[in-house]
Amino acid sequence: MSEKQTHSRRGALLTAAGVTLGAGIAATAATTAPAAAAAAGGRKPRRLEAAVLLYEGFTPLDAVGPYEALCRVPGVRVTTVAVRAGLVRADTKWMEIAAAKSLHQVPRPDVMVIPGGGGPGMYAVLENAQVLDWVRRAHRHTLWTTSVCSGAAILGRAGLLRGVPATTHWALYDHLKAVGAIRTKGRYVESGKIITAAGISAGIDMGLHLAARLSDDRIGRAMELALEYDPEPPFGTGNAETADAERRALALKLIADATD
């Protein structure tokens, strides 16, 4: 097959895939929109605003996992926020994600997502009065206040986890006790309007659960399919309770070395 034929065939396949995907999205939108309009008495409902906090040293998947689970939910608009709008460097220092808005531009999000992080940036955000004040004030108005991984430490530092069942990364369970939280097992833990997720990848689980809570189980199940979230981990070693001390130590070393 000639190079020209190869490019032509590839283009045809991509076009077909785009048409199929587009048709599926259009069909879903056609069935969802009238139902939403009817529920709102024919008026266009207000879109809920979800704010994903970014700060120097955040862990990318902590933020992007929930973002992906929520950004296509009907009636929900997801934005990234930071002390100042602009690029924010992640924990390994090799990735930056843009904060679309500053904290003062989003004072009352309907949903707050606090990712975890590592290295000096994580310690700094725990002492950042501007961030902590925003978290406290936003929490007064949120429908849902959520965290992923060590993001629970930020909620705890803001005084929001006292007496609250919560989870976090397995290496940080003692921090929950230090802020007065009640350590609870689970990929995510819902307590009132606070949802905390375990380590890093658990943010996807929490995000999908939240997608259903913001809409319904039908949308939550569809989003799980849209993300093709059907984990088959290659090693089956992701549970800290079944890991030996050597593997746990190596896991923590790999995290620490990447954030130095």
Accessible surface in RSA format (square Angstrom, percent):
REM  Atomic radii and reference values for relative SASA: ProtOr
REM  Chains: A
REM  Algorithm: Lee & Richards
REM  Probe-radius: 1.40
REM  Slices: 20
REM RES _ NUM      All-atoms   Total-Side   Main-Chain    Non-polar    All polar
REM                ABS   REL    ABS   REL    ABS   REL    ABS   REL    ABS   REL
RES MET A   1   154.32  79.9  71.00  47.0  83.33 198.4  74.40  63.3  79.92 105.9
RES SER A   2    58.58  49.5  44.03  58.8  14.55  33.5  51.14 108.9   7.44  10.4
RES GLU A   3   131.54  75.5 118.27  89.5  13.27  31.6  48.50  93.8  83.05  67.8
RES LYS A   4   172.70  84.3 163.84 100.5   8.86  21.1 111.87 100.7  60.82  64.8
RES GLN A   5   104.62  58.5 100.10  73.2   4.52  10.8  32.12  68.4  72.51  55.0
RES THR A   6    49.28  35.0  48.33  49.0   0.94   2.2  37.54  50.4  11.74  17.7
RES HIS A   7    99.65  54.5  91.35  63.5   8.31  21.3  66.51  68.6  33.14  38.6
RES SER A   8    75.76  64.0  59.50  79.4  16.26  37.5  32.98  70.2  42.79  59.9
RES ARG A   9   146.54  61.5 139.99  71.4   6.56  15.6  43.70  59.7 102.85  62.3
RES ARG A  10   122.77  51.5 120.58  61.5   2.19   5.2  48.05  65.7  74.72  45.3
RES GLY A  11    31.82  39.2   0.00   N/A  31.82  39.2  30.74  84.4   1.07   2.4
RES ALA A  12    62.94  57.9  49.20  75.9  13.74  31.3  57.14  80.5   5.80  15.4
RES LEU A  13   112.26  62.5 107.27  76.7   4.98  12.5 108.16  76.0   4.10  11.0
RES LEU A  14   121.48  67.7 113.11  80.9   8.37  21.0 113.59  79.8   7.89  21.2
RES THR A  15    87.45  62.2  78.15  79.2   9.29  22.2  60.28  81.0  27.17  41.1
RES ALA A  16    55.72  51.2  47.54  73.4   8.18  18.6  54.70  77.0   1.01   2.7
RES ALA A  17    60.16  55.3  47.92  74.0  12.24  27.8  56.81  80.0   3.35   8.9
RES GLY A  18    42.77  52.7   0.00   N/A  42.77  52.7  34.35  94.3   8.42  18.9
RES VAL A  19   100.23  66.0  90.94  82.3   9.29  22.4  97.90  85.1   2.32   6.3
RES THR A  20    99.33  70.6  91.63  92.9   7.70  18.3  71.23  95.7  28.10  42.5
RES LEU A  21   119.08  66.3 114.33  81.8   4.75  11.9 118.77  83.4   0.31   0.8
RES GLY A  22    35.08  43.3   0.00   N/A  35.08  43.3  30.42  83.5   4.65  10.4
RES ALA A  23    60.73  55.8  46.59  71.9  14.14  32.2  55.20  77.7   5.53  14.6
RES GLY A  24    38.14  47.0   0.00   N/A  38.14  47.0  35.62  97.7   2.52   5.7
RES ILE A  25   107.85  61.4 104.21  77.6   3.64   8.8 106.58  76.7   1.28   3.5
RES ALA A  26    60.67  55.8  50.00  77.2  10.67  24.3  56.60  79.7   4.07  10.8
RES ALA A  27    58.69  54.0  49.27  76.0   9.42  21.4  57.45  80.9   1.24   3.3
RES THR A  28    73.39  52.2  68.92  69.9   4.47  10.7  46.36  62.3  27.03  40.9
RES ALA A  29    53.44  49.1  45.77  70.6   7.67  17.4  52.54  74.0   0.90   2.4
RES ALA A  30    65.65  60.4  46.59  71.9  19.06  43.3  57.45  80.9   8.20  21.7
RES THR A  31    85.10  60.5  67.02  67.9  18.08  43.1  70.41  94.6  14.70  22.2
RES THR A  32    20.81  14.8  18.97  19.2   1.83   4.4  20.40  27.4   0.41   0.6
RES ALA A  33    60.27  55.4  50.45  77.8   9.82  22.3  57.45  80.9   2.82   7.5
RES PRO A  34    79.80  58.2  67.86  61.9  11.94  43.4  76.10  62.8   3.70  23.0
RES ALA A  35    63.93  58.8  49.82  76.9  14.11  32.1  58.69  82.7   5.24  13.9
RES ALA A  36    41.57  38.2  30.90  47.7  10.67  24.3  39.59  55.8   1.98   5.2
RES ALA A  37    37.89  34.8  37.20  57.4   0.69   1.6  37.52  52.8   0.37   1.0
RES ALA A  38    76.51  70.3  50.15  77.4  26.37  60.0  59.74  84.1  16.78  44.4
RES ALA A  39    94.50  86.9  50.07  77.3  44.43 101.1  63.21  89.0  31.29  82.9
RES ALA A  40    21.09  19.4  11.01  17.0  10.08  22.9  21.08  29.7   0.01   0.0
RES GLY A  41    60.72  74.9   0.00   N/A  60.72  74.9  34.57  94.9  26.16  58.6
RES GLY A  42    61.28  75.6   0.00   N/A  61.28  75.6  29.60  81.2  31.68  71.0
RES ARG A  43   173.05  72.7 167.22  85.2   5.83  13.9  75.62 103.3  97.43  59.1
RES LYS A  44   187.47  91.5 154.36  94.7  33.11  78.8 101.82  91.6  85.65  91.2
RES PRO A  45    62.10  45.3  49.65  45.3  12.45  45.3  57.25  47.3   4.85  30.1
RES ARG A  46   166.04  69.7 137.51  70.1  28.53  67.9  86.35 118.0  79.69  48.3
RES ARG A  47   114.92  48.3 107.90  55.0   7.02  16.7  34.41  47.0  80.51  48.8
RES LEU A  48    35.09  19.5  35.01  25.0   0.08   0.2  35.08  24.6   0.01   0.0
RES GLU A  49    26.41  15.2  26.41  20.0   0.00   0.0   4.27   8.3  22.14  18.1
RES ALA A  50     0.13   0.1   0.09   0.1   0.04   0.1   0.09   0.1   0.04   0.1
RES ALA A  51     0.00   0.0   0.00   0.0   0.00   0.0   0.00   0.0   0.00   0.0
RES VAL A  52     0.82   0.5   0.82   0.7   0.00   0.0   0.82   0.7   0.00   0.0
RES LEU A  53     0.30   0.2   0.30   0.2   0.00   0.0   0.30   0.2   0.00   0.0
RES LEU A  54     1.67   0.9   0.24   0.2   1.43   3.6   0.24   0.2   1.43   3.8
RES TYR A  55    14.72   6.9   9.38   5.3   5.34  13.9  14.72  11.1   0.00   0.0
RES GLU A  56    99.27  57.0  94.52  71.5   4.76  11.3  58.97 114.1  40.30  32.9
RES GLY A  57     8.07  10.0   0.00   N/A   8.07  10.0   6.03  16.5   2.05   4.6
RES PHE A  58     0.00   0.0   0.00   0.0   0.00   0.0   0.00   0.0   0.00   0.0
RES THR A  59    19.90  14.2  19.90  20.2   0.00   0.0  12.27  16.5   7.63  11.5
RES PRO A  60    26.78  19.5  26.78  24.4   0.00   0.0  26.78  22.1   0.00   0.0
RES LEU A  61    71.53  39.8  68.10  48.7   3.43   8.6  69.96  49.1   1.57   4.2
RES ASP A  62     0.07   0.0   0.07   0.1   0.00   0.0   0.00   0.0   0.07   0.1
RES ALA A  63     2.93   2.7   2.47   3.8   0.46   1.1   2.73   3.8   0.20   0.5
RES VAL A  64    56.60  37.2  56.12  50.8   0.48   1.2  56.60  49.2   0.00   0.0
RES GLY A  65     3.12   3.8   0.00   N/A   3.12   3.8   2.93   8.0   0.19   0.4
RES PRO A  66     0.07   0.1   0.07   0.1   0.00   0.0   0.07   0.1   0.00   0.0
RES TYR A  67    76.79  35.9  76.79  43.7   0.00   0.0  35.88  27.0  40.91  50.4
RES GLU A  68    57.90  33.2  57.90  43.8   0.00   0.0  22.17  42.9  35.74  29.2
RES ALA A  69     0.00   0.0   0.00   0.0   0.00   0.0   0.00   0.0   0.00   0.0
RES LEU A  70     0.02   0.0   0.02   0.0   0.00   0.0   0.02   0.0   0.00   0.0
RES CYS A  71    36.72  27.8  14.98  16.7  21.74  51.1   7.36  18.6  29.36  31.7
RES ARG A  72   141.96  59.6 118.13  60.2  23.83  56.7  54.83  74.9  87.14  52.8
RES VAL A  73     3.31   2.2   0.00   0.0   3.31   8.0   0.00   0.0   3.31   9.0
RES PRO A  74    60.93  44.4  39.23  35.8  21.70  78.9  51.00  42.1   9.93  61.7
RES GLY A  75    34.59  42.7   0.00   N/A  34.59  42.7  21.51  59.0  13.08  29.3
RES VAL A  76     3.06   2.0   1.02   0.9   2.04   4.9   1.02   0.9   2.04   5.5
RES ARG A  77   106.34  44.6 104.56  53.3   1.77   4.2  37.43  51.2  68.90  41.8
RES VAL A  78    19.48  12.8   0.00   0.0  19.48  46.9   0.00   0.0  19.48  52.8
RES THR A  79    12.63   9.0   7.98   8.1   4.65  11.1   9.86  13.2   2.77   4.2
RES THR A  80    19.37  13.8  18.70  19.0   0.67   1.6  14.52  19.5   4.85   7.3
RES VAL A  81     0.00   0.0   0.00   0.0   0.00   0.0   0.00   0.0   0.00   0.0
RES ALA A  82     5.12   4.7   5.12   7.9   0.00   0.0   5.12   7.2   0.00   0.0
RES VAL A  83    35.84  23.6  28.97  26.2   6.88  16.6  28.97  25.2   6.88  18.7
RES ARG A  84   184.22  77.3 176.05  89.7   8.17  19.5  71.78  98.1 112.44  68.1
RES ALA A  85    56.65  52.1  30.90  47.7  25.75  58.6  31.16  43.9  25.48  67.5
RES GLY A  86    33.13  40.9   0.00   N/A  33.13  40.9  32.41  88.9   0.72   1.6
RES LEU A  87   120.22  67.0  91.42  65.4  28.79  72.4  91.42  64.2  28.79  77.5
RES VAL A  88     8.99   5.9   8.97   8.1   0.01   0.0   8.99   7.8   0.00   0.0
RES ARG A  89   106.24  44.6 105.63  53.8   0.62   1.5  10.08  13.8  96.16  58.3
RES ALA A  90     2.07   1.9   0.00   0.0   2.07   4.7   0.00   0.0   2.07   5.5
RES ASP A  91    14.26  10.0  11.02  11.0   3.24   7.7   0.85   2.0  13.41  13.4
RES THR A  92    48.11  34.2  44.53  45.1   3.58   8.5  35.00  47.0  13.11  19.8
RES LYS A  93    91.22  44.5  76.17  46.7  15.05  35.8  73.14  65.8  18.07  19.3
RES TRP A  94   230.80  92.6 197.91  95.8  32.89  77.2 176.42  94.1  54.38  88.2
RES MET A  95    94.62  49.0  88.94  58.9   5.67  13.5  89.94  76.5   4.67   6.2
RES GLU A  96    79.24  45.5  54.37  41.1  24.87  59.2  14.76  28.5  64.49  52.7
RES ILE A  97    39.86  22.7  36.73  27.4   3.12   7.5  39.86  28.7   0.00   0.0
RES ALA A  98    55.93  51.4  45.79  70.7  10.14  23.1  45.79  64.5  10.14  26.9
RES ALA A  99     2.89   2.7   0.00   0.0   2.89   6.6   0.00   0.0   2.89   7.7
RES ALA A 100    67.69  62.2  37.75  58.3  29.95  68.1  47.47  66.9  20.22  53.6
RES LYS A 101    66.65  32.5  66.65  40.9   0.00   0.0  37.71  33.9  28.94  30.8
RES SER A 102     8.85   7.5   8.85  11.8   0.00   0.0   8.56  18.2   0.30   0.4
RES LEU A 103     4.49   2.5   4.46   3.2   0.03   0.1   4.46   3.1   0.03   0.1
RES HIS A 104   149.19  81.5 126.35  87.8  22.84  58.4  98.28 101.3  50.91  59.2
RES GLN A 105   100.80  56.4  73.31  53.6  27.49  65.5  21.47  45.7  79.34  60.2
RES VAL A 106     2.30   1.5   0.80   0.7   1.50   3.6   2.30   2.0   0.00   0.0
RES PRO A 107    77.28  56.3  72.92  66.5   4.36  15.8  74.15  61.2   3.12  19.4
RES ARG A 108   157.94  66.3 139.00  70.9  18.94  45.1  37.36  51.1 120.58  73.1
RES PRO A 109     0.19   0.1   0.00   0.0   0.19   0.7   0.00   0.0   0.19   1.2
RES ASP A 110    15.13  10.6  14.89  14.8   0.24   0.6   0.24   0.6  14.89  14.9
RES VAL A 111     0.00   0.0   0.00   0.0   0.00   0.0   0.00   0.0   0.00   0.0
RES MET A 112     0.00   0.0   0.00   0.0   0.00   0.0   0.00   0.0   0.00   0.0
RES VAL A 113     0.02   0.0   0.02   0.0   0.00   0.0   0.02   0.0   0.00   0.0
RES ILE A 114     0.00   0.0   0.00   0.0   0.00   0.0   0.00   0.0   0.00   0.0
RES PRO A 115     0.00   0.0   0.00   0.0   0.00   0.0   0.00   0.0   0.00   0.0
RES GLY A 116     0.00   0.0   0.00   N/A   0.00   0.0   0.00   0.0   0.00   0.0
RES GLY A 117    15.07  18.6   0.00   N/A  15.07  18.6   0.23   0.6  14.85  33.3
RES GLY A 118    14.80  18.3   0.00   N/A  14.80  18.3  13.13  36.0   1.68   3.8
RES GLY A 119    19.13  23.6   0.00   N/A  19.13  23.6  10.66  29.2   8.47  19.0
RES PRO A 120    94.53  68.9  88.77  80.9   5.76  21.0  91.83  75.8   2.70  16.8
RES GLY A 121    14.65  18.1   0.00   N/A  14.65  18.1   8.63  23.7   6.02  13.5
RES MET A 122    15.13   7.8  15.13  10.0   0.00   0.0  15.13  12.9   0.00   0.0
RES TYR A 123   160.14  74.8 157.43  89.6   2.71   7.0 109.70  82.4  50.44  62.2
RES ALA A 124    62.65  57.6  49.22  76.0  13.42  30.5  58.38  82.2   4.27  11.3
RES VAL A 125     5.56   3.7   3.24   2.9   2.32   5.6   5.29   4.6   0.27   0.7
RES LEU A 126    33.74  18.8  33.47  23.9   0.27   0.7  33.47  23.5   0.27   0.7
RES GLU A 127   117.97  67.7  92.13  69.7  25.84  61.5  48.18  93.2  69.80  57.0
RES ASN A 128    52.13  35.9  44.86  43.4   7.27  17.5   9.84  23.7  42.29  40.9
RES ALA A 129    67.37  61.9  60.14  92.8   7.24  16.5  63.22  89.0   4.15  11.0
RES GLN A 130    99.97  55.9  89.20  65.2  10.77  25.6  37.84  80.5  62.13  47.1
RES VAL A 131     1.52   1.0   1.52   1.4   0.00   0.0   1.52   1.3   0.00   0.0
RES LEU A 132    11.99   6.7  11.99   8.6   0.00   0.0  11.99   8.4   0.00   0.0
RES ASP A 133    56.26  39.4  55.45  55.2   0.81   1.9  10.15  23.9  46.11  46.0
RES TRP A 134    18.10   7.3  13.38   6.5   4.72  11.1  17.54   9.4   0.56   0.9
RES VAL A 135     0.00   0.0   0.00   0.0   0.00   0.0   0.00   0.0   0.00   0.0
RES ARG A 136    84.61  35.5  82.28  41.9   2.32   5.5  36.39  49.7  48.22  29.2
RES ARG A 137   146.48  61.5 146.36  74.6   0.12   0.3  34.43  47.0 112.05  67.9
RES ALA A 138     0.10   0.1   0.00   0.0   0.10   0.2   0.00   0.0   0.10   0.3
RES HIS A 139    30.77  16.8  30.77  21.4   0.00   0.0  12.78  13.2  17.99  20.9
RES ARG A 140   172.61  72.5 139.37  71.0  33.24  79.1  53.32  72.9 119.29  72.3
RES HIS A 141    81.23  44.4  56.33  39.2  24.90  63.7  37.25  38.4  43.98  51.2
RES THR A 142     7.60   5.4   0.00   0.0   7.60  18.1   0.00   0.0   7.60  11.5
RES LEU A 143    88.11  49.1  78.57  56.2   9.53  24.0  81.59  57.3   6.52  17.5
RES TRP A 144    30.54  12.3  30.54  14.8   0.00   0.0  22.36  11.9   8.18  13.3
RES THR A 145     0.00   0.0   0.00   0.0   0.00   0.0   0.00   0.0   0.00   0.0
RES THR A 146     0.00   0.0   0.00   0.0   0.00   0.0   0.00   0.0   0.00   0.0
RES SER A 147     0.00   0.0   0.00   0.0   0.00   0.0   0.00   0.0   0.00   0.0
RES VAL A 148     0.00   0.0   0.00   0.0   0.00   0.0   0.00   0.0   0.00   0.0
RES CYS A 149    10.23   7.7  10.23  11.4   0.00   0.0   0.00   0.0  10.23  11.0
RES SER A 150     7.35   6.2   7.35   9.8   0.00   0.0   6.72  14.3   0.63   0.9
RES GLY A 151     0.00   0.0   0.00   N/A   0.00   0.0   0.00   0.0   0.00   0.0
RES ALA A 152     1.15   1.1   0.88   1.4   0.28   0.6   1.01   1.4   0.14   0.4
RES ALA A 153    19.84  18.2  13.33  20.6   6.51  14.8  16.88  23.8   2.96   7.8
RES ILE A 154     0.00   0.0   0.00   0.0   0.00   0.0   0.00   0.0   0.00   0.0
RES LEU A 155     0.00   0.0   0.00   0.0   0.00   0.0   0.00   0.0   0.00   0.0
RES GLY A 156     6.62   8.2   0.00   N/A   6.62   8.2   0.10   0.3   6.52  14.6
RES ARG A 157   117.17  49.2 100.54  51.3  16.63  39.6  20.87  28.5  96.30  58.4
RES ALA A 158     5.21   4.8   0.00   0.0   5.21  11.9   0.36   0.5   4.86  12.9
RES GLY A 159    21.34  26.3   0.00   N/A  21.34  26.3   5.65  15.5  15.69  35.1
RES LEU A 160    28.33  15.8  18.77  13.4   9.56  24.0  23.20  16.3   5.13  13.8
RES LEU A 161     0.18   0.1   0.00   0.0   0.18   0.5   0.00   0.0   0.18   0.5
RES ARG A 162   175.35  73.6 155.11  79.1  20.23  48.2  57.79  79.0 117.56  71.2
RES GLY A 163    51.55  63.6   0.00   N/A  51.55  63.6  29.22  80.2  22.33  50.0
RES VAL A 164    24.44  16.1  23.95  21.7   0.49   1.2  24.44  21.2   0.00   0.0
RES PRO A 165    44.99  32.8  44.24  40.3   0.76   2.8  44.24  36.5   0.76   4.7
RES ALA A 166     0.00   0.0   0.00   0.0   0.00   0.0   0.00   0.0   0.00   0.0
RES THR A 167     1.34   1.0   1.34   1.4   0.00   0.0   0.00   0.0   1.34   2.0
RES THR A 168     2.72   1.9   2.60   2.6   0.12   0.3   1.53   2.1   1.20   1.8
RES HIS A 169    18.39  10.1  18.39  12.8   0.00   0.0   7.79   8.0  10.61  12.3
RES TRP A 170    56.28  22.6  46.33  22.4   9.94  23.3  30.72  16.4  25.56  41.5
RES ALA A 171    42.18  38.8  10.66  16.4  31.53  71.7  17.50  24.6  24.68  65.4
RES LEU A 172    45.65  25.4  45.65  32.7   0.00   0.0  45.65  32.1   0.00   0.0
RES TYR A 173    54.79  25.6  50.68  28.8   4.10  10.7  27.02  20.3  27.77  34.2
RES ASP A 174   118.85  83.2 111.75 111.2   7.09  16.8  33.30  78.4  85.55  85.3
RES HIS A 175    98.39  53.8  96.52  67.1   1.88   4.8  57.61  59.4  40.78  47.5
RES LEU A 176     3.48   1.9   3.34   2.4   0.14   0.3   3.48   2.4   0.00   0.0
RES LYS A 177   170.45  83.2 157.32  96.5  13.13  31.3 101.44  91.3  69.00  73.5
RES ALA A 178    87.29  80.3  43.71  67.5  43.58  99.1  55.93  78.8  31.36  83.1
RES VAL A 179    37.44  24.6  26.68  24.2  10.76  25.9  35.46  30.8   1.98   5.4
RES GLY A 180    35.57  43.9   0.00   N/A  35.57  43.9  27.73  76.1   7.83  17.5
RES ALA A 181    11.13  10.2   0.00   0.0  11.13  25.3   0.00   0.0  11.13  29.5
RES ILE A 182    93.35  53.1  89.34  66.6   4.01   9.7  93.35  67.2   0.00   0.0
RES ARG A 183   117.46  49.3  91.66  46.7  25.80  61.4  32.22  44.0  85.25  51.7
RES THR A 184    46.10  32.8  41.30  41.9   4.80  11.4  42.33  56.9   3.77   5.7
RES LYS A 185   145.56  71.0 124.05  76.1  21.52  51.2  84.60  76.1  60.96  64.9
RES GLY A 186    37.73  46.5   0.00   N/A  37.73  46.5  26.91  73.8  10.82  24.2
RES ARG A 187   109.47  46.0 101.86  51.9   7.61  18.1  58.85  80.4  50.62  30.7
RES TYR A 188    78.11  36.5  64.60  36.8  13.51  35.2  31.36  23.6  46.75  57.6
RES VAL A 189    14.41   9.5  10.59   9.6   3.82   9.2  13.83  12.0   0.58   1.6
RES GLU A 190    62.73  36.0  33.51  25.4  29.22  69.6  16.73  32.4  46.01  37.6
RES SER A 191    28.93  24.4  18.73  25.0  10.20  23.5   7.29  15.5  21.64  30.3
RES GLY A 192    65.54  80.8   0.00   N/A  65.54  80.8  45.77 125.6  19.77  44.3
RES LYS A 193    62.28  30.4  56.18  34.5   6.11  14.5  47.21  42.5  15.07  16.1
RES ILE A 194    11.62   6.6  11.39   8.5   0.23   0.6  11.39   8.2   0.23   0.6
RES ILE A 195     0.00   0.0   0.00   0.0   0.00   0.0   0.00   0.0   0.00   0.0
RES THR A 196     0.22   0.2   0.22   0.2   0.00   0.0   0.13   0.2   0.09   0.1
RES ALA A 197     0.00   0.0   0.00   0.0   0.00   0.0   0.00   0.0   0.00   0.0
RES ALA A 198    15.90  14.6  15.90  24.5   0.00   0.0  15.90  22.4   0.00   0.0
RES GLY A 199    16.11  19.9   0.00   N/A  16.11  19.9   6.98  19.2   9.12  20.4
RES ILE A 200    52.98  30.1  52.90  39.4   0.08   0.2  52.90  38.1   0.08   0.2
RES SER A 201    45.99  38.9  45.53  60.8   0.46   1.1  28.38  60.4  17.61  24.7
RES ALA A 202     0.00   0.0   0.00   0.0   0.00   0.0   0.00   0.0   0.00   0.0
RES GLY A 203     0.05   0.1   0.00   N/A   0.05   0.1   0.05   0.1   0.00   0.0
RES ILE A 204    31.71  18.0  31.71  23.6   0.00   0.0  31.71  22.8   0.00   0.0
RES ASP A 205    30.86  21.6  25.61  25.5   5.25  12.4   5.14  12.1  25.72  25.7
RES MET A 206     0.07   0.0   0.07   0.0   0.00   0.0   0.02   0.0   0.05   0.1
RES GLY A 207     0.00   0.0   0.00   N/A   0.00   0.0   0.00   0.0   0.00   0.0
RES LEU A 208    12.63   7.0  10.40   7.4   2.23   5.6  10.79   7.6   1.84   5.0
RES HIS A 209    43.92  24.0  35.65  24.8   8.26  21.1  32.18  33.2  11.73  13.7
RES LEU A 210     0.06   0.0   0.06   0.0   0.00   0.0   0.06   0.0   0.00   0.0
RES ALA A 211     0.00   0.0   0.00   0.0   0.00   0.0   0.00   0.0   0.00   0.0
RES ALA A 212    18.10  16.6  12.84  19.8   5.26  12.0  13.08  18.4   5.03  13.3
RES ARG A 213   120.76  50.7  93.05  47.4  27.71  66.0  18.70  25.6 102.06  61.9
RES LEU A 214    27.65  15.4   2.47   1.8  25.19  63.3   5.69   4.0  21.96  59.1
RES SER A 215    44.80  37.9   9.41  12.6  35.40  81.5  18.45  39.3  26.35  36.9
RES ASP A 216    71.19  49.9  65.41  65.1   5.79  13.7  35.03  82.5  36.16  36.1
RES ASP A 217    84.89  59.5  79.77  79.4   5.12  12.1  18.67  43.9  66.22  66.0
RES ARG A 218   135.19  56.8 127.08  64.8   8.11  19.3  68.44  93.5  66.75  40.5
RES ILE A 219    16.36   9.3  16.36  12.2   0.00   0.0  16.36  11.8   0.00   0.0
RES GLY A 220     7.25   8.9   0.00   N/A   7.25   8.9   5.37  14.7   1.88   4.2
RES ARG A 221   169.41  71.1 158.66  80.9  10.75  25.6  70.43  96.3  98.98  60.0
RES ALA A 222    51.68  47.5  42.77  66.0   8.90  20.3  48.11  67.8   3.57   9.4
RES MET A 223    11.43   5.9  11.37   7.5   0.06   0.1   1.15   1.0  10.27  13.6
RES GLU A 224    81.39  46.7  80.82  61.1   0.57   1.3   7.94  15.4  73.45  60.0
RES LEU A 225   142.05  79.1 130.69  93.5  11.36  28.5 135.28  95.0   6.77  18.2
RES ALA A 226    70.00  64.4  28.76  44.4  41.24  93.8  41.34  58.2  28.65  75.9
RES LEU A 227    51.24  28.5  24.91  17.8  26.33  66.2  29.60  20.8  21.63  58.2
RES GLU A 228   145.18  83.3 127.26  96.3  17.92  42.7  42.99  83.1 102.19  83.4
RES TYR A 229    48.67  22.7  38.90  22.1   9.77  25.4  35.84  26.9  12.83  15.8
RES ASP A 230   107.34  75.2  92.56  92.1  14.78  35.0  24.27  57.1  83.07  82.8
RES PRO A 231    83.27  60.7  54.46  49.6  28.81 104.7  65.85  54.4  17.42 108.3
RES GLU A 232   149.46  85.8 119.78  90.6  29.69  70.7  48.20  93.2 101.27  82.7
RES PRO A 233    90.02  65.6  67.72  61.7  22.30  81.1  74.37  61.4  15.65  97.3
RES PRO A 234   120.71  88.0  80.48  73.4  40.23 146.2  91.65  75.7  29.06 180.6
RES PHE A 235   165.89  83.0 137.76  85.3  28.13  73.2 144.77  87.8  21.11  60.4
RES GLY A 236    55.86  68.9   0.00   N/A  55.86  68.9  26.73  73.3  29.13  65.3
RES THR A 237    58.54  41.6  42.64  43.2  15.90  37.9  24.10  32.4  34.44  52.1
RES GLY A 238    79.73  98.3   0.00   N/A  79.73  98.3  44.42 121.9  35.32  79.1
RES ASN A 239    82.48  56.9  74.86  72.3   7.62  18.4  27.08  65.2  55.40  53.5
RES ALA A 240    14.23  13.1   6.03   9.3   8.19  18.6   9.81  13.8   4.41  11.7
RES GLU A 241   109.73  63.0  74.26  56.2  35.47  84.5  44.48  86.0  65.25  53.3
RES THR A 242   104.94  74.6  72.63  73.6  32.31  77.0  72.52  97.4  32.42  49.0
RES ALA A 243    19.33  17.8   4.81   7.4  14.52  33.0   5.77   8.1  13.55  35.9
RES ASP A 244    81.84  57.3  70.16  69.8  11.68  27.6  44.29 104.2  37.55  37.5
RES ALA A 245    82.43  75.8  68.79 106.2  13.64  31.0  72.32 101.8  10.11  26.8
RES GLU A 246   143.39  82.3 132.25 100.1  11.14  26.5  54.80 106.0  88.59  72.3
RES ARG A 247   103.13  43.3  99.93  50.9   3.20   7.6  34.85  47.6  68.28  41.4
RES ARG A 248    87.81  36.9  86.52  44.1   1.29   3.1  15.38  21.0  72.42  43.9
RES ALA A 249    61.76  56.8  50.56  78.0  11.20  25.5  56.93  80.2   4.84  12.8
RES LEU A 250    96.11  53.5  92.45  66.1   3.66   9.2  95.73  67.2   0.39   1.0
RES ALA A 251    34.59  31.8  30.08  46.4   4.52  10.3  33.31  46.9   1.28   3.4
RES LEU A 252    69.44  38.7  66.44  47.5   3.00   7.5  66.76  46.9   2.68   7.2
RES LYS A 253   120.21  58.6 114.00  69.9   6.20  14.8  85.64  77.1  34.57  36.8
RES LEU A 254   112.27  62.5 105.07  75.2   7.20  18.1 105.70  74.2   6.57  17.7
RES ILE A 255    75.03  42.7  69.39  51.7   5.64  13.6  74.93  54.0   0.10   0.3
RES ALA A 256    49.82  45.8  45.52  70.2   4.30   9.8  49.82  70.2   0.00   0.0
RES ASP A 257    74.16  51.9  55.31  55.0  18.85  44.6  26.45  62.2  47.71  47.6
RES ALA A 258    50.23  46.2  30.91  47.7  19.32  43.9  42.85  60.3   7.38  19.5
RES THR A 259     8.02   5.7   7.58   7.7   0.43   1.0   2.20   3.0   5.82   8.8
RES ASP A 260   129.79  90.9  85.58  85.2  44.21 104.5  53.20 125.2  76.60  76.4
END  Absolute sums over single chains surface
CHAIN  1 A    14613.3      11705.5       2907.8       8835.8       5777.5
END  Absolute sums over all chains
TOTAL         14613.3      11705.5       2907.8       8835.8       5777.5
